[in-house]
């Protein structure tokens, strides 16, 4: 059985390396419950900071409470987070669709995209 803490911190490390190396402008950690964020969100944010990057704690308060999850955004520049927040303010939500965020996430829109969220859901299906 996979240990969720190790999985999440490993993904945050890998995505931080991708952003720091210029392969991605923005990355999202796997989705976290409030309890999971409290337990290992600070460790994930420390990993991001050690890579010289900026982060933002997305609480997804626009989702119904029973369906709500959180994540940590990982970016190389504050301006990238501001672009993300502008899309959110305009009503876009990565919890509903990643399509408006493809450019920020550095996805090739011409290809099918299998995301970190997809991998997470495979290993940790919702109950």
Long-range contacts (C-beta under 8 A, 24 or more apart in sequence): 2-123, 2-124, 4-36, 4-124, 5-39, 5-40, 7-120, 7-123, 7-124, 8-32, 8-36, 8-40, 8-44, 9-40, 9-43, 9-44, 9-47, 11-116, 11-119, 11-120, 12-44, 12-47, 12-48, 12-72, 12-74, 13-47, 15-74, 15-116, 16-47, 16-48, 16-50, 16-51, 16-53, 16-74, 17-51, 19-51, 19-53, 19-74, 19-75, 19-76, 20-51, 20-52, 20-53, 20-76, 22-76, 23-106, 24-105, 24-106, 25-75, 25-76, 25-77, 25-80, 25-103, 25-104, 25-105, 25-106, 26-73, 26-74, 26-75, 26-80, 26-81, 26-84, 26-101, 26-104, 26-105, 26-106, 27-73, 27-74, 27-75, 27-105, 27-116, 28-58, 28-71, 28-72, 28-73, 28-74, 28-94, 28-105, 28-116, 28-117, 29-71, 29-72, 29-73, 29-74, 29-116, 30-71, 30-116, 30-117, 30-120, 30-124, 31-69, 31-70, 31-71, 31-117, 31-120, 32-69, 32-70, 32-71, 32-72, 33-69, 33-70, 34-68, 34-70, 37-70, 41-70, 41-72, 44-72, 45-72, 48-72, 48-74, 54-78, 54-81, 56-81, 56-84, 56-85, 60-93, 60-95, 62-93, 63-93, 63-95, 69-95, 80-104
